[in-house]
């Protein structure tokens, strides 16, 4: 299994957007993609970025269909 780790030195710099584009590009080339967002900050109820990324993966990977955002986000605060 090969993995990519997307990181940055700040918030609101495009990590989620970049990850969405990678999901689209890699899945369109036949790669099986998944996502895990280990930490999401600024969460008051539901992790918004994890929700966006999970929905994108659910479109291209059946293994993600039954998951909820909390399943792919270890720490929220």
Gaussian input, Z-matrix of N, CA and C with variables (Angstrom, degrees):
# hf/3-21g

backbone

0 1
 N
 C     1     B1
 C     2     B2     1     A1
 N     3     B3     2     A2     1     D1
 C     4     B4     3     A3     2     D2
 C     5     B5     4     A4     3     D3
 N     6     B6     5     A5     4     D4
 C     7     B7     6     A6     5     D5
 C     8     B8     7     A7     6     D6
 N     9     B9     8     A8     7     D7
 C    10    B10     9     A9     8     D8
 C    11    B11    10    A10     9     D9
 N    12    B12    11    A11    10    D10
 C    13    B13    12    A12    11    D11
 C    14    B14    13    A13    12    D12
 N    15    B15    14    A14    13    D13
 C    16    B16    15    A15    14    D14
 C    17    B17    16    A16    15    D15
 N    18    B18    17    A17    16    D16
 C    19    B19    18    A18    17    D17
 C    20    B20    19    A19    18    D18
 N    21    B21    20    A20    19    D19
 C    22    B22    21    A21    20    D20
 C    23    B23    22    A22    21    D21
 N    24    B24    23    A23    22    D22
 C    25    B25    24    A24    23    D23
 C    26    B26    25    A25    24    D24
 N    27    B27    26    A26    25    D25
 C    28    B28    27    A27    26    D26
 C    29    B29    28    A28    27    D27
 N    30    B30    29    A29    28    D28
 C    31    B31    30    A30    29    D29
 C    32    B32    31    A31    30    D30
 N    33    B33    32    A32    31    D31
 C    34    B34    33    A33    32    D32
 C    35    B35    34    A34    33    D33
 N    36    B36    35    A35    34    D34
 C    37    B37    36    A36    35    D35
 C    38    B38    37    A37    36    D36
 N    39    B39    38    A38    37    D37
 C    40    B40    39    A39    38    D38
 C    41    B41    40    A40    39    D39
 N    42    B42    41    A41    40    D40
 C    43    B43    42    A42    41    D41
 C    44    B44    43    A43    42    D42
 N    45    B45    44    A44    43    D43
 C    46    B46    45    A45    44    D44
 C    47    B47    46    A46    45    D45
 N    48    B48    47    A47    46    D46
 C    49    B49    48    A48    47    D47
 C    50    B50    49    A49    48    D48
 N    51    B51    50    A50    49    D49
 C    52    B52    51    A51    50    D50
 C    53    B53    52    A52    51    D51
 N    54    B54    53    A53    52    D52
 C    55    B55    54    A54    53    D53
 C    56    B56    55    A55    54    D54
 N    57    B57    56    A56    55    D55
 C    58    B58    57    A57    56    D56
 C    59    B59    58    A58    57    D57
 N    60    B60    59    A59    58    D58
 C    61    B61    60    A60    59    D59
 C    62    B62    61    A61    60    D60
 N    63    B63    62    A62    61    D61
 C    64    B64    63    A63    62    D62
 C    65    B65    64    A64    63    D63
 N    66    B66    65    A65    64    D64
 C    67    B67    66    A66    65    D65
 C    68    B68    67    A67    66    D66
 N    69    B69    68    A68    67    D67
 C    70    B70    69    A69    68    D68
 C    71    B71    70    A70    69    D69
 N    72    B72    71    A71    70    D70
 C    73    B73    72    A72    71    D71
 C    74    B74    73    A73    72    D72
 N    75    B75    74    A74    73    D73
 C    76    B76    75    A75    74    D74
 C    77    B77    76    A76    75    D75
 N    78    B78    77    A77    76    D76
 C    79    B79    78    A78    77    D77
 C    80    B80    79    A79    78    D78
 N    81    B81    80    A80    79    D79
 C    82    B82    81    A81    80    D80
 C    83    B83    82    A82    81    D81
 N    84    B84    83    A83    82    D82
 C    85    B85    84    A84    83    D83
 C    86    B86    85    A85    84    D84
 N    87    B87    86    A86    85    D85
 C    88    B88    87    A87    86    D86
 C    89    B89    88    A88    87    D87
 N    90    B90    89    A89    88    D88
 C    91    B91    90    A90    89    D89
 C    92    B92    91    A91    90    D90
 N    93    B93    92    A92    91    D91
 C    94    B94    93    A93    92    D92
 C    95    B95    94    A94    93    D93
 N    96    B96    95    A95    94    D94
 C    97    B97    96    A96    95    D95
 C    98    B98    97    A97    96    D96
 N    99    B99    98    A98    97    D97
 C   100   B100    99    A99    98    D98
 C   101   B101   100   A100    99    D99
 N   102   B102   101   A101   100   D100
 C   103   B103   102   A102   101   D101
 C   104   B104   103   A103   102   D102
 N   105   B105   104   A104   103   D103
 C   106   B106   105   A105   104   D104
 C   107   B107   106   A106   105   D105
 N   108   B108   107   A107   106   D106
 C   109   B109   108   A108   107   D107
 C   110   B110   109   A109   108   D108
 N   111   B111   110   A110   109   D109
 C   112   B112   111   A111   110   D110
 C   113   B113   112   A112   111   D111
 N   114   B114   113   A113   112   D112
 C   115   B115   114   A114   113   D113
 C   116   B116   115   A115   114   D114
 N   117   B117   116   A116   115   D115
 C   118   B118   117   A117   116   D116
 C   119   B119   118   A118   117   D117
 N   120   B120   119   A119   118   D118
 C   121   B121   120   A120   119   D119
 C   122   B122   121   A121   120   D120
 N   123   B123   122   A122   121   D121
 C   124   B124   123   A123   122   D122
 C   125   B125   124   A124   123   D123
 N   126   B126   125   A125   124   D124
 C   127   B127   126   A126   125   D125
 C   128   B128   127   A127   126   D126
 N   129   B129   128   A128   127   D127
 C   130   B130   129   A129   128   D128
 C   131   B131   130   A130   129   D129
 N   132   B132   131   A131   130   D130
 C   133   B133   132   A132   131   D131
 C   134   B134   133   A133   132   D132
 N   135   B135   134   A134   133   D133
 C   136   B136   135   A135   134   D134
 C   137   B137   136   A136   135   D135
 N   138   B138   137   A137   136   D136
 C   139   B139   138   A138   137   D137
 C   140   B140   139   A139   138   D138
 N   141   B141   140   A140   139   D139
 C   142   B142   141   A141   140   D140
 C   143   B143   142   A142   141   D141
 N   144   B144   143   A143   142   D142
 C   145   B145   144   A144   143   D143
 C   146   B146   145   A145   144   D144
 N   147   B147   146   A146   145   D145
 C   148   B148   147   A147   146   D146
 C   149   B149   148   A148   147   D147
 N   150   B150   149   A149   148   D148
 C   151   B151   150   A150   149   D149
 C   152   B152   151   A151   150   D150
 N   153   B153   152   A152   151   D151
 C   154   B154   153   A153   152   D152
 C   155   B155   154   A154   153   D153
 N   156   B156   155   A155   154   D154
 C   157   B157   156   A156   155   D155
 C   158   B158   157   A157   156   D156
 N   159   B159   158   A158   157   D157
 C   160   B160   159   A159   158   D158
 C   161   B161   160   A160   159   D159
 N   162   B162   161   A161   160   D160
 C   163   B163   162   A162   161   D161
 C   164   B164   163   A163   162   D162
 N   165   B165   164   A164   163   D163
 C   166   B166   165   A165   164   D164
 C   167   B167   166   A166   165   D165
 N   168   B168   167   A167   166   D166
 C   169   B169   168   A168   167   D167
 C   170   B170   169   A169   168   D168
 N   171   B171   170   A170   169   D169
 C   172   B172   171   A171   170   D170
 C   173   B173   172   A172   171   D171
 N   174   B174   173   A173   172   D172
 C   175   B175   174   A174   173   D173
 C   176   B176   175   A175   174   D174
 N   177   B177   176   A176   175   D175
 C   178   B178   177   A177   176   D176
 C   179   B179   178   A178   177   D177
 N   180   B180   179   A179   178   D178
 C   181   B181   180   A180   179   D179
 C   182   B182   181   A181   180   D180
 N   183   B183   182   A182   181   D181
 C   184   B184   183   A183   182   D182
 C   185   B185   184   A184   183   D183
 N   186   B186   185   A185   184   D184
 C   187   B187   186   A186   185   D185
 C   188   B188   187   A187   186   D186
 N   189   B189   188   A188   187   D187
 C   190   B190   189   A189   188   D188
 C   191   B191   190   A190   189   D189
 N   192   B192   191   A191   190   D190
 C   193   B193   192   A192   191   D191
 C   194   B194   193   A193   192   D192
 N   195   B195   194   A194   193   D193
 C   196   B196   195   A195   194   D194
 C   197   B197   196   A196   195   D195
 N   198   B198   197   A197   196   D196
 C   199   B199   198   A198   197   D197
 C   200   B200   199   A199   198   D198
 N   201   B201   200   A200   199   D199
 C   202   B202   201   A201   200   D200
 C   203   B203   202   A202   201   D201
 N   204   B204   203   A203   202   D202
 C   205   B205   204   A204   203   D203
 C   206   B206   205   A205   204   D204
 N   207   B207   206   A206   205   D205
 C   208   B208   207   A207   206   D206
 C   209   B209   208   A208   207   D207
 N   210   B210   209   A209   208   D208
 C   211   B211   210   A210   209   D209
 C   212   B212   211   A211   210   D210
 N   213   B213   212   A212   211   D211
 C   214   B214   213   A213   212   D212
 C   215   B215   214   A214   213   D213
 N   216   B216   215   A215   214   D214
 C   217   B217   216   A216   215   D215
 C   218   B218   217   A217   216   D216
 N   219   B219   218   A218   217   D217
 C   220   B220   219   A219   218   D218
 C   221   B221   220   A220   219   D219
 N   222   B222   221   A221   220   D220
 C   223   B223   222   A222   221   D221
 C   224   B224   223   A223   222   D222
 N   225   B225   224   A224   223   D223
 C   226   B226   225   A225   224   D224
 C   227   B227   226   A226   225   D225
 N   228   B228   227   A227   226   D226
 C   229   B229   228   A228   227   D227
 C   230   B230   229   A229   228   D228

   B1=1.4436
   B2=1.5269
   B3=1.3027
   B4=1.4563
   B5=1.5154
   B6=1.3138
   B7=1.4605
   B8=1.5173
   B9=1.3117
   B10=1.4591
   B11=1.5181
   B12=1.3060
   B13=1.4607
   B14=1.5184
   B15=1.3175
   B16=1.4589
   B17=1.5242
   B18=1.3178
   B19=1.4626
   B20=1.5272
   B21=1.3172
   B22=1.4674
   B23=1.5173
   B24=1.3077
   B25=1.4622
   B26=1.5184
   B27=1.3235
   B28=1.4605
   B29=1.5135
   B30=1.3269
   B31=1.4570
   B32=1.5256
   B33=1.3267
   B34=1.4729
   B35=1.5268
   B36=1.3289
   B37=1.4642
   B38=1.5287
   B39=1.3417
   B40=1.4548
   B41=1.5139
   B42=1.3192
   B43=1.4765
   B44=1.5298
   B45=1.3277
   B46=1.4652
   B47=1.5216
   B48=1.3145
   B49=1.4649
   B50=1.5283
   B51=1.3130
   B52=1.4631
   B53=1.5225
   B54=1.3214
   B55=1.4631
   B56=1.5198
   B57=1.3349
   B58=1.4662
   B59=1.5229
   B60=1.3083
   B61=1.4662
   B62=1.5302
   B63=1.3237
   B64=1.4662
   B65=1.5262
   B66=1.3376
   B67=1.4674
   B68=1.5195
   B69=1.3309
   B70=1.4674
   B71=1.5246
   B72=1.3154
   B73=1.4645
   B74=1.5257
   B75=1.3140
   B76=1.4673
   B77=1.5228
   B78=1.3373
   B79=1.4700
   B80=1.5271
   B81=1.3312
   B82=1.4666
   B83=1.5252
   B84=1.3289
   B85=1.4688
   B86=1.5261
   B87=1.3487
   B88=1.4515
   B89=1.5132
   B90=1.3157
   B91=1.4629
   B92=1.5245
   B93=1.3164
   B94=1.4599
   B95=1.5272
   B96=1.3176
   B97=1.4628
   B98=1.5217
   B99=1.3128
   B100=1.4540
   B101=1.5127
   B102=1.3165
   B103=1.4555
   B104=1.5209
   B105=1.3155
   B106=1.4623
   B107=1.5179
   B108=1.3005
   B109=1.4701
   B110=1.5174
   B111=1.3306
   B112=1.4644
   B113=1.5240
   B114=1.3285
   B115=1.4692
   B116=1.5220
   B117=1.3366
   B118=1.4643
   B119=1.5182
   B120=1.3296
   B121=1.4651
   B122=1.5230
   B123=1.3222
   B124=1.4554
   B125=1.5118
   B126=1.3207
   B127=1.4639
   B128=1.5230
   B129=1.3288
   B130=1.4625
   B131=1.5210
   B132=1.3242
   B133=1.4687
   B134=1.5237
   B135=1.3085
   B136=1.4603
   B137=1.5265
   B138=1.3075
   B139=1.4693
   B140=1.5320
   B141=1.3447
   B142=1.4673
   B143=1.5283
   B144=1.3182
   B145=1.4665
   B146=1.5238
   B147=1.3182
   B148=1.4656
   B149=1.5223
   B150=1.3266
   B151=1.4651
   B152=1.5228
   B153=1.3196
   B154=1.4682
   B155=1.5291
   B156=1.3246
   B157=1.4663
   B158=1.5212
   B159=1.3301
   B160=1.4597
   B161=1.5238
   B162=1.3246
   B163=1.4706
   B164=1.5239
   B165=1.3249
   B166=1.4664
   B167=1.5239
   B168=1.3258
   B169=1.4688
   B170=1.5210
   B171=1.3157
   B172=1.4615
   B173=1.5209
   B174=1.3176
   B175=1.4652
   B176=1.5245
   B177=1.3327
   B178=1.4662
   B179=1.5288
   B180=1.3318
   B181=1.4645
   B182=1.5273
   B183=1.3197
   B184=1.4674
   B185=1.5221
   B186=1.3201
   B187=1.4653
   B188=1.5225
   B189=1.3149
   B190=1.4591
   B191=1.5300
   B192=1.3235
   B193=1.4696
   B194=1.5217
   B195=1.3153
   B196=1.4654
   B197=1.5278
   B198=1.3178
   B199=1.4593
   B200=1.5224
   B201=1.3243
   B202=1.4561
   B203=1.5284
   B204=1.3403
   B205=1.4685
   B206=1.5289
   B207=1.3103
   B208=1.4665
   B209=1.5254
   B210=1.3277
   B211=1.4690
   B212=1.5275
   B213=1.3196
   B214=1.4676
   B215=1.5317
   B216=1.3252
   B217=1.4673
   B218=1.5177
   B219=1.3201
   B220=1.4646
   B221=1.5259
   B222=1.3284
   B223=1.4671
   B224=1.5202
   B225=1.3202
   B226=1.4620
   B227=1.5174
   B228=1.2945
   B229=1.4639
   B230=1.5113
   A1=109.03
   A2=116.43
   A3=121.06
   A4=109.02
   A5=116.53
   A6=121.28
   A7=110.82
   A8=114.72
   A9=122.57
   A10=106.89
   A11=117.03
   A12=121.64
   A13=107.21
   A14=116.54
   A15=122.03
   A16=107.93
   A17=116.73
   A18=120.71
   A19=109.60
   A20=115.08
   A21=121.40
   A22=108.42
   A23=115.60
   A24=119.99
   A25=112.78
   A26=118.33
   A27=120.53
   A28=112.19
   A29=114.56
   A30=120.66
   A31=109.19
   A32=115.47
   A33=121.85
   A34=112.75
   A35=115.76
   A36=120.06
   A37=112.74
   A38=117.66
   A39=120.25
   A40=117.27
   A41=118.71
   A42=120.37
   A43=111.41
   A44=116.87
   A45=120.38
   A46=110.22
   A47=117.54
   A48=121.54
   A49=110.79
   A50=116.48
   A51=121.16
   A52=110.95
   A53=116.43
   A54=120.85
   A55=111.10
   A56=117.59
   A57=120.52
   A58=111.11
   A59=116.77
   A60=120.64
   A61=111.22
   A62=117.23
   A63=120.15
   A64=111.36
   A65=117.40
   A66=121.10
   A67=109.46
   A68=116.46
   A69=120.94
   A70=111.64
   A71=116.81
   A72=120.77
   A73=112.17
   A74=116.83
   A75=119.76
   A76=112.07
   A77=116.88
   A78=118.71
   A79=110.88
   A80=117.72
   A81=119.86
   A82=111.75
   A83=116.81
   A84=121.34
   A85=112.15
   A86=115.87
   A87=119.87
   A88=115.80
   A89=117.88
   A90=120.59
   A91=109.70
   A92=116.16
   A93=120.99
   A94=106.86
   A95=116.50
   A96=120.61
   A97=111.11
   A98=114.50
   A99=122.48
   A100=108.17
   A101=116.09
   A102=119.58
   A103=110.27
   A104=115.47
   A105=123.01
   A106=106.65
   A107=117.02
   A108=121.67
   A109=107.09
   A110=117.97
   A111=120.32
   A112=114.72
   A113=117.38
   A114=120.67
   A115=108.97
   A116=115.85
   A117=120.04
   A118=108.38
   A119=115.62
   A120=120.59
   A121=110.55
   A122=115.69
   A123=121.09
   A124=113.93
   A125=117.04
   A126=121.54
   A127=109.67
   A128=116.01
   A129=120.17
   A130=111.71
   A131=117.50
   A132=120.69
   A133=110.48
   A134=117.20
   A135=122.78
   A136=108.48
   A137=116.01
   A138=120.78
   A139=109.74
   A140=118.34
   A141=119.96
   A142=114.33
   A143=118.22
   A144=119.57
   A145=111.19
   A146=117.02
   A147=120.38
   A148=110.31
   A149=117.20
   A150=121.38
   A151=110.49
   A152=116.69
   A153=121.54
   A154=110.64
   A155=116.95
   A156=120.78
   A157=111.66
   A158=116.80
   A159=120.20
   A160=110.82
   A161=117.51
   A162=120.36
   A163=111.18
   A164=117.01
   A165=120.32
   A166=110.88
   A167=117.23
   A168=120.59
   A169=111.72
   A170=116.86
   A171=120.08
   A172=111.70
   A173=117.42
   A174=121.27
   A175=111.91
   A176=117.07
   A177=119.79
   A178=114.21
   A179=117.82
   A180=120.69
   A181=109.63
   A182=116.43
   A183=121.44
   A184=113.24
   A185=118.39
   A186=120.97
   A187=112.51
   A188=118.04
   A189=122.19
   A190=112.67
   A191=118.03
   A192=122.10
   A193=113.90
   A194=118.93
   A195=121.84
   A196=113.30
   A197=117.43
   A198=120.76
   A199=111.41
   A200=115.20
   A201=122.66
   A202=107.55
   A203=118.69
   A204=119.83
   A205=114.49
   A206=118.17
   A207=119.67
   A208=112.55
   A209=117.11
   A210=120.81
   A211=112.48
   A212=117.13
   A213=119.24
   A214=112.66
   A215=117.63
   A216=121.58
   A217=109.09
   A218=116.55
   A219=120.67
   A220=112.86
   A221=116.94
   A222=120.73
   A223=110.33
   A224=115.79
   A225=120.79
   A226=108.46
   A227=115.38
   A228=120.09
   A229=109.71
   D1=132.83
   D2=175.48
   D3=-103.30
   D4=147.53
   D5=-177.65
   D6=-132.63
   D7=153.52
   D8=170.42
   D9=-121.24
   D10=140.53
   D11=176.98
   D12=-119.44
   D13=115.36
   D14=-179.19
   D15=-95.98
   D16=125.99
   D17=-179.63
   D18=-145.05
   D19=164.55
   D20=176.78
   D21=-155.99
   D22=172.58
   D23=-178.41
   D24=-94.59
   D25=5.76
   D26=-179.40
   D27=-154.85
   D28=179.88
   D29=176.91
   D30=-101.40
   D31=160.09
   D32=-179.66
   D33=56.42
   D34=41.82
   D35=178.81
   D36=-115.00
   D37=1.34
   D38=173.47
   D39=109.18
   D40=14.67
   D41=-179.49
   D42=-63.42
   D43=-45.40
   D44=-179.26
   D45=-66.47
   D46=-43.28
   D47=178.64
   D48=-60.76
   D49=-45.95
   D50=178.77
   D51=-61.30
   D52=-42.75
   D53=179.55
   D54=-64.02
   D55=-41.50
   D56=176.69
   D57=-59.30
   D58=-44.07
   D59=179.50
   D60=-64.90
   D61=-37.12
   D62=176.37
   D63=-66.28
   D64=-41.14
   D65=176.94
   D66=-57.84
   D67=-48.68
   D68=-179.74
   D69=-61.75
   D70=-48.62
   D71=-175.84
   D72=-66.29
   D73=-46.95
   D74=-177.23
   D75=-68.98
   D76=-41.18
   D77=-179.93
   D78=-67.88
   D79=-32.90
   D80=178.51
   D81=-68.03
   D82=-20.54
   D83=177.39
   D84=-94.99
   D85=9.21
   D86=175.49
   D87=92.26
   D88=3.63
   D89=178.32
   D90=-79.31
   D91=142.44
   D92=174.54
   D93=-86.02
   D94=118.95
   D95=-174.79
   D96=-114.52
   D97=154.92
   D98=175.50
   D99=-146.06
   D100=174.65
   D101=-177.55
   D102=-145.20
   D103=146.79
   D104=173.98
   D105=-144.74
   D106=124.38
   D107=179.36
   D108=-111.48
   D109=96.95
   D110=-171.65
   D111=-63.40
   D112=-33.32
   D113=-177.86
   D114=-139.27
   D115=134.10
   D116=172.10
   D117=-134.35
   D118=124.31
   D119=-178.96
   D120=-98.83
   D121=164.12
   D122=178.28
   D123=75.53
   D124=20.95
   D125=-176.85
   D126=-88.19
   D127=125.37
   D128=176.18
   D129=-104.76
   D130=-32.81
   D131=179.21
   D132=-137.23
   D133=-67.56
   D134=179.24
   D135=-117.31
   D136=140.25
   D137=179.96
   D138=-69.21
   D139=106.54
   D140=-174.16
   D141=-65.88
   D142=-42.30
   D143=-179.60
   D144=-67.86
   D145=-40.39
   D146=177.77
   D147=-61.90
   D148=-37.91
   D149=178.31
   D150=-62.61
   D151=-45.23
   D152=179.45
   D153=-62.44
   D154=-47.24
   D155=-178.57
   D156=-66.46
   D157=-39.53
   D158=179.50
   D159=-63.77
   D160=-43.98
   D161=178.74
   D162=-59.98
   D163=-38.74
   D164=178.27
   D165=-64.64
   D166=-41.93
   D167=179.33
   D168=-69.63
   D169=-35.83
   D170=179.96
   D171=-62.74
   D172=-26.81
   D173=178.19
   D174=-70.94
   D175=-27.49
   D176=-172.20
   D177=-119.03
   D178=-7.14
   D179=-176.86
   D180=-140.55
   D181=108.81
   D182=-177.95
   D183=-60.23
   D184=-24.72
   D185=179.69
   D186=-65.00
   D187=-16.10
   D188=-178.66
   D189=-98.80
   D190=-3.23
   D191=-173.28
   D192=-60.04
   D193=-36.47
   D194=-175.28
   D195=-94.82
   D196=1.96
   D197=-177.48
   D198=-84.36
   D199=158.10
   D200=173.49
   D201=-118.82
   D202=163.59
   D203=-177.21
   D204=-52.81
   D205=-35.55
   D206=179.39
   D207=-64.05
   D208=-24.09
   D209=178.59
   D210=-69.69
   D211=-24.77
   D212=-177.00
   D213=-110.75
   D214=5.01
   D215=179.87
   D216=-126.69
   D217=112.96
   D218=-176.22
   D219=-75.18
   D220=-42.18
   D221=-175.95
   D222=-131.14
   D223=128.23
   D224=173.59
   D225=-128.80
   D226=143.10
   D227=175.92
   D228=-160.96

